[in-house]
Amino acid sequence: MVAGFFSPLSSLGSPGIDELRWAVPVRAGDVLTATAIVLENRRSASKPDRGIIRTAITTRNQDGATVLTLTAINLILANPSSTGY
C-alpha cells in the first residue's frame, strides 16, 4: 500500500492517523487485503503548497473478516497553478 498509494515525489508524510481499530487478531500466514476510500481532500490553509487528504482504510483477512480500520491523514504536494490536486 505504501509503494502504490501515494507518489514518493508528492507525498510529504503524515501527521498521524485517527480512529484506529483492531477488530480481529492477525495471524502468521493470513492473507490481507486493504481498500482505501478518500473521504476528504483540501488545500492547507496555513501552507497552500500542500494538500491534506483523509482516507478511510479497511483491511480484511482471507475469510473476509475486517481486521483493521483506520482514518489516515496524509500531506501531499499541491499543484500551485490549480485549485485541484
C-alpha positions, 0 to 999 in steps of 0.5 A: 500500500505504501509503494502504490498509494501515494507518489514518493515525489508528492507525498510529504508524510503524515501527521498521524492517523485517527480512529484506529481499530483492531477488530480481529487478531492477525495471524502468521500466514493470513492473507490481507487485503486493504481498500482505501476510500478518500473521504476528504481532500483540501488545500492547507490553509496555513501552507497552500503548497500542500494538500491534506487528504483523509482516507478511510482504510479497511483491511480484511483477512482471507475469510473476509473478516475486517481486521483493521480500520483506520482514518489516515491523514496524509500531506501531499504536494499541491499543484500551485497553478490549480485549485485541484490536486 
